[in-house]
Amino acid sequence: MAENEKLNNAAVNSDVGTMEDVDAIMKKYDRESNTRIWEGTPRKILRILTALFGIFLIVMNMWIKMDERARRPLFLGLVIILVFIYYPIKKGSQKVNYMPWYDIVMAAVGAFCFFFYPLNLEKIVSAGTRIQKTFVVQIGGVSIPLLIVFAIIGTLILVECCRRVVGMPIICVATVFVLYAFFGAGKDLKTVMYNLFYTTTGILGTPIGVCSTYIALFVIFGAFLEATGVANFFIDCANALVGWASGGPAKVAVVSSALCGMVSGSSVGNTVTTGSVTIPMMKKTGYPPEFAGAVEAASSTGGQIMPPIMGAAAFLMAEMVGVPYAKIIVRAILPAFLYFLGIFLGVHFKAKKLGLKGLPREELPKWKILLPQIYLILPLVVLVYMIMIGFTMATAAVYATLYCVVVAMISREEGKKKLVMAIPLIPLLFMTLMSRSFEPGTFMGEKGSTLCLAIAFVLLVINYAISKPNVKSLPTIIDAFENGGKNCLSVGIACGMAGIIAGVVTMTGLGQVLIGAIVGLSNGHLIIALVLTMLCCIVLGMGVPTTANYCIMATTCAPILVQMGIPTVAAHFFVFYFGIVADLTPPVALAAYAGAAIAGANPMKTAFNATKLAIAAFIIPYILAYNPAMVLVDTTVVEVVMIAITSLIGMFGLGMALEGYYRGSIPWYLRILSAAGGLCLVDPGTVTDAIGIVVVGAIVVMQILRAKKTLKAA
């Protein structure tokens, strides 16, 4: 493994440059990476403050019972403070340890506007729509309603935070919606601000509610999971699994990005981090630069649809659809499998077409070294298990994070000490496996769980005390909390802005207007409505984080599809998928552009290649709409198995068509037939499956016979 790490580092250094070069790419294509420069004591203080924010989120969700109307503005106020500390007013060179006075003022004022709500919760709630007459001050004989003023200032500062962290696209969308509330629906300022700021249907609505609970805790869990070294483990496993095959590095990129992407939750971030290793290796193997960048971008973007974490949007989906998150995970398995299968087949046929080889087996990690490290995925296993048996997502995330701490300790030791460091796992595993015994009314009762946690904590402290490597690694835990807390900022701001849009839709009845408009344009034809919805998702998703994009589409377009007869789950998966591929589709394909920057390729060519590789993401949603059995709606186990098999063959046919190669070049007319046969197989149905099998099978046989004939002639 050490030799492999050297190989990876060499690839990064020779083709991409230094880590500073990688950071520069991140700052260019990922606004979250454009932060102030803090060094020395200020950096240490900020590090501790952000870590405390992450710890506070865990404590608040696990042990503090708080009214949602108080918890949500408290969370958003803290987010605003940290945003102004971290993010400057504009990109470019920054002064070290410098924060201008106006940022300090905006941070304080913005936080105060949101903190004022929970501090005066009872008065504000009792006032209701009469907030204009509550907390009124007289200045020069003029009555000024403070609550309206606080709402306006708080909203404007939230918008400024969004500009710094997320970008302008979502601000433009939100502005259009707010203007509609004033000029389209005829709402006055008091009504608009009351609904947007002081109700749980606006800024403090479901998106912020879910973000301050499940999403925040899973973001922290993801930061701890990365700290355990699981990302490197995934890359090593991918190398051992497929690195030796034709075009091995590209296949490694697909597998590793699928695994790492579900942890990171950021398409651009995953493209840059894993791409700094995989893209240079793909280029050295012989892949064109624009194709190498596209493979990484398409794979990294798909990480957000990969169970069990699936990025932040999946938690919102569970809340909005009213389906347990565990069921969302299960229903996402087959579509995610088909997505990555499509990319995998694309790189396979490309490798065969170009005659590319894999990496020498002696340069690849050995399974005998990797298998003993399988414990690194224990937190993920525990997470899935706890969710499946009925734990709340928040509880599962916190316990899985604790497992990460133990796993990190184990990984730092050698020899017999590994076993000693694993001792805290005993009470944790006992608590997890015997969870039902801790329910009220049972022998152990609720106190049994607390006792197991206390024992595990004491053992952890002892382990740290007796282990020098662990003592030295304490800063790593602080770093994980810091990264987790920092990563919550962009999601929190995006959810707040999405709440503005959702609030306008609820307040004005705009959803029904949009439903009427699209139904009218489509003239009742479902396919036209689906195409219009797809275009809306892609256009609105350009430059908008997936979480925010999903919130927008879930409140505007998903109800349209539901009204036209599509099951609710399938409708939400439809908008979810197309919100994600917005990171790949030109002209604003941030993930593809980041991949192009690493590969030294043309950005637009890379984006078009990424779009072609991600073709499954454009097909699957339509299949879901017409036949929701793919997401396990009204189906049986036998039907699911048949769907998986026929879809696999169908993706094979589509892969042949897109690359125009199988055992040799495929004529254009057969490529068309192969694509048609593949689509028939991906679409579940007896007749379509039969047609697809005959067409794809015939083309495969023809290509095999043609290849043999060519070989004989040679």
Helices and strands as residue ranges (DSSP letters): H 2-11, I 12-16, H 19-29, G 31-33, H 40-62, H 68-86, H 101-119, H 121-127, G 128-133, E 136-139, E 142-145, H 146-165, H 168-179, I 180-184, H 189-197, H 206-210, I 211-215, H 216-227, H 230-242, H 248-264, H 267-285, H 289-302, G 303-305, H 313-321, H 325-354, G 361-363, H 367-370, G 371-377, H 378-388, H 393-411, H 417-421, H 425-433, G 435-438, H 447-466, H 468-472, H 474-508, H 510-522, H 526-541, H 546-556, H 558-563, H 568-580, G 581-583, H 590-599, H 603-613, H 615-626, G 628-631, H 637-659, H 668-682, H 686-713
